[in-house]
Amino acid sequence: MKSPSLLLVDDDRHVLESMCAWLREKGYSVATAADCAEAKAQISRKAFDLILADIHLTDGDGFDVLAYARANRPSTTVILVTGYGTVETGVEAIRAGAFDLLTKPLIDEELELAINRALSQRQVLEENTHLKAQLDLRFGMENIVGKDHRMQRMFDMIDSIADTRATVLITGECGTGKSMVARAIHRRSGRRDLPFVELACGAMPESLLESELFGHAAGAFTGAVGEKIGKFQQADRGTIFLDEIGTASPGLQVKLLRVLQDLEFEQVGGTKTFRVDTRVILATNENLSRAVAEGRFRQDLFYRINVINVELPSLRDRISDIPLLAQHFLHSVCEETGKKVQGFTDEAITALQRYRWPGNVRELQNVVERAVLLGKGGVIGLEDLP
């Protein structure tokens, strides 16, 4: 494992050499600089994990080193050191972007603890950056496969609407990827680093669904021993995605209409009004226009949620994308399982394109996964398909 790299900056040669020797004994890779100019030159040449800089230097101060590091190596953590520590200096150091301010004389245990804390925070930040990159790859638009002209139009629409406040209604058959599109809209918006909260409205009874969406006050019903925060509050400043909205009961539809109009609601059994800044995306596989005509869905709510409609085509309407999707799913399964399957025979691809796919993309994914796991050869043929 690579040793963490440190840069020590101090104009006291004795302090510099003794601290350097001690840290190298601890297993760190250490470089030194005796003044501000030398420190800047070192920083420009190499990205250090951590910089320990004395505030008082012959040609400037540690704040100059801190500012230079933040401008040129923003991922590098900086700890400032001073022989004249005050509360004001500490506040100034933190505001300027230092991780910590240590006071001389430095105690070995105190210094080691500060270094470990700083490096641990850096590791957490790097892991968060890596996880966000993985989220982008998994849920971003780059993971929605399709070259069909209908899909290209949908990609353009997602780019156009991602940063608006408007409510979005995603329609399409089961298995077309409505949840993935909702996440892609969120990931391309200015809310991307804020919560994305998802709830399937058809998965629970009305009384429980209302509590899930809006929360409940303590004592609202039997078993409600404490206050519960609802999904709308959890998604404050972020995005809430309500799937299967066509299954919402008449009573819930009234409450949803108010939230969409005013972004205000009360908890179940509560009197306090909560206000949220939440971007709302909804999805359904039902024909809501028909549901309105039949009196099963409120007309005013339909007009409120149907501001922007993203319609996902069924897989049978984009058969030119089936080879791309099949190869995409093949690659994903092979990566997860370690199996080595190269691709599909022409006969297998033809069979996949002739099938009607009532379960759409989700069904294709399942078929490819089954074929990879149960197949015996290096290529998927007709005999591997169900």
N, C-alpha and C positions, 0 to 999 in steps of 0.2 A: 504493500500500500504506500502511495506517495506521501512523503512527509509534508505537513503544512509549511508554506513558505512565509517567513516573517521579514519585515524590514524594520530595523531599529534606527531611530534618528535622535542623536543627542550630541551636543558639542563638548561634553565632558568625556574625554577619551577613556579615562579609567572606568567610569560607569558603563560606557559603551562596550568595552572589551570584556568586563566581568559579566555583564548581563548576556552578551553574545555567547560566551563560553558556557554559562549555566543553561541557556535555552538549547544549545546544541547537544548538551548532555541529556536533555529531556527528549531529544529526538526530532527537534525542529530544524528545518533548513533556514538558516539565518543570513541576511545581508545587512550591512551597516552603512550609515551616512552620518557625517559629522556636522553638516549644515543643511540649510534649506535647498540650496542649488543642487547639491549632490543628491539629496533625497528626490527632487523632481526628476533628475536625470535617471536615477534608478527606476522610478515609477514609469517613466516613458519607455524604458527598455523592457520591463517585465511586469506582469500582473501578479502581485503578491496576494496571499490570502488575508494577511493582517499587517497593519502598519502601527508601530508603537512610536509616537513622536513626542519629544519634549516640547513644551510650549515656548521656552526661551532659547532661541538659537542666535548665533552670531550675526547672521545675515537676514534675519526675519523671525518668524515664530511658527509654532506647530499649526496654527490656524491656516497659515499659507500652504503648508503641506496638505492639510485636510482639504482645503478648497481645491487644490490641484488634483488630488486623488479623486475627489468626487466628480470633477469635470472630466478627467481622463480615464479613470478606472472606477466607475460608479459601483461595481460589485465588490470592491475591496473594502474591508472593515477597518476603521481607524480608531485607535485608543490614544487619547492625549495624556501626557504626564506633566506634572508641575510640582515645583517645590513650595509653591505659595497658593495652595488650594483654598478657594472661597466658594460660597454658595453661588455667587454671581458668575464666577468663572465656570462652574459646573453647568449652570443653566445655559450660558453662552455656548459652551462646547456641545451640549446635546442639541441645541437649536441649530448649530452649524452643521450637524450631521455626524458628530462623533458617537461611537458606541458607548464610551465611558470616559471618565476623567479620573486618573489615579494620582495620588499625592506621594511625593518622595518623603522620606526614604521608603523604597518599595520592599515590602515583605514578600519573600519567595512564594508563600502559600497564597497570598492575596493576588500577586501577579499571575500565578498559574491559574487560579480560579477565574480571573478576568479574561485571560486568553482562551480558556476552555469555553467560557460562556459565549465569547465573541465568535469562536469557530463553530460552536453548536448552532448559533443563530444563523450564521452564513450557510451551514449545511441545510437547515430547515428552509431557508429562502431558495436555495438551489433546487431542493426537492419540490417545493411549491411551483417553481418555474417549470420544472420537468413535468409535473402533473398537469399543469395548465396546457402545456404543449401536447400532452397525451389526450387531454380533453378536446382540444382543437382538432386533433387528428381523428378522434373517435366520434365526436358530435358535430364537428364543423362541416361546412358544405362540401369540403374536399372528399368526405366519406360517402356522399350521395352520388352514386354512380349512374351516369346516363348521358348519352349523346343524342338521343331522340329530340326532335325539334320542340316537342311539348316540354321536355325536361329543361332544355335550354331557356325556354320562356320562363319557366318556374325559377331557374337560377337568377335570371335578370330581375324578376319580381322580388325575390328574397333580398338581393342587394339594394333594391330601391326602397323597400319598406323597413329594413332592419332597424334603422335609427329613428323611426317615427314613433309617436305615442299611440297611433291608431290601433284599435282592436283588430285582430286578425282571425279569420275563420278558415281553418284548413279542412277541406272536404275530400273524400275519396273512399274507396272500398277498404275493407279490413285488410291489413297487411301491406298497404302501399307505402308506409313509412311516415305517417303523419307526426308521430312523436319525434322522429329524427329531424324532420323539417322544422318543427317548433324549436328544437334545441339549436339548429343551425341559425335560425333567426336571432335567437338570444345571443349566441356566440359571436355573431357579426355586429351586434349592437353595442352602444356605449354602456350597456348594463352587464356586459359579459363577465365582469369580475364580481358581480353581485348574485344573489340567489336565483336559481331556476327551480321552481317548485311545481311538481307534476301531481295531478290527481285524476283518477278515472271515475267519473260521476256514476257510471253504471255498476260499480263494484260494491256498493254499500247501500243500505236503506236510507230513506230521506232524513230521518232524525239524526242518524250518525253522520251523514254527509254534511248536514248543516253545521254540526259541531266541528267537523274536520275543516270546513271552509272558513268559518267565522270565529271558531273557538267557543268556549263556554265559561260562564262565571262559576265560582265556587258555590255549590248548593243548587245549581240550576236544575238538577234532576238526581235521582237516587244513584249514588256512586260517584257523583261529581264532587270529590273531596277538595279539590283545588282548582285554580283557574287554568284553563287550557288555551294556549296560543294557537290560533287557526292558521290555515295555509295562506290566507291573504296577508296576514301580519308577517308571516315568515318570508313572504315574497316582497316585502316592502322595499322599494327602490330597485327591485329586480323584475323577474318575469314569473307569472303563474300560467301554467298550461292546464286547461280543463278539457280532458278527453271525454268522448261519448256525451257531449252536452245535450244531445237530442233526447236522452233518457231523464233529464231533470224534471222533477214534479212541478205542477202549477205553482205551489207555494214557494218552492225554491227559485223558480223562474222570476217571481216578483222581487225576491231579495237580490238576485243577481242583477236584475235591471237597475235597481237603486245603486248597487256598487259600481256598475259600469258607467252610470250617469254622473254620480257624485263622488265616487271612490270613498264612500262612507258606509259604515255598518255598525251594528251592535252585536255583542256576543250573545249566544243563547243564554237566556235567563239574566242578562245584564242590561244596564241602563246607560252606561257610558258609551259615547259615540267615538269610534276609532276612524281615523283618516289615514289612508295609505297612498303611496305613489308607486303603483304596480302596473306594469305592462301586461295586458291580458291577451293570451292566445287560446283559442278554443278549437276543437276538432269534432267532427262527426262523420259517420258513414251513412247517416240517414239523409233523405231528401227533406230538408227543413221547410222548403216552400210547400211541399205536399202536407207536411205536419201542421203548418199554419192553416192551410185550407181545410184540414180535417179537425181543427180546433184543439190539437194536441200540443201546440207550441204557440206561445204568445207572439202576436205580430209585431208589437213594439220592441220586444226583446230581439226578435229576428232582425229587424232593421238596425238595432243597436250593435249587434255582433257582426253583422254582414257588411262592415265598412270596407274591409279588404278581404277578398276571397281568393285563397290559394287552392286550386283544384289539382289533386294528384291523379295522373292517369293510371289506369289499371295496367298490369303487366302485359295482358294480351293485346293492349293497344300500343305497346312499344316493344315488339318482339325483336327489333334490331338491337335492343340493349341487353337481351338475354345472354349472349355469349360474354359480354363485358361483366355482367353481374355474376354469372356462374364462375368466371375466372377469379373475380374479386373474392367471392365466398370461399373458393378453393384455396386461394392463397392464405386467407385468414385462418381456416381450419388447420391447414398444414403448419402454419406458424405456431398455433396453440398446441397442437398434438405432436409435432415433430415428424409427422408422416411425410413421405416424399412422393407426391403425385404431381405429374407434370401438366396435365390438362385433360381434354376431352377428345374422343374420336369424333369425326364429322357426323357419324350416325347418331351419336349421343346428343350433339348440339342440335341436329335437325329434329330429333324427338322432343327436346326441351322447347324448341320454338313452335312445334305443332300443338303442344299441350295448352289447354285453356287457362290454367293457373287460377282457380277460384280463390286460393289463399294468397295470390299475388307474390310480392317479393319475399315475404316471410316464408311462404311455402317453398319457394325456390331455394332459399337459404337452408331450410331443413332438408330438402332433397339432396343438395350438394354435400351437406355435412354427413348425412347418412351414407352417401356413396363413398366419401373419403374414408370414413371409419370402417365400413364393412368391405370395401373393395380390396381385391388381392393384388392387382397389378399397378403399374406406374402410370397408367392412363385410365380415365373413367370411360367405360363403354356402355352400350345399351344394356348389357347384362347386369350392370351395377345400379341401374335406375329402377325405382319401385314400379 
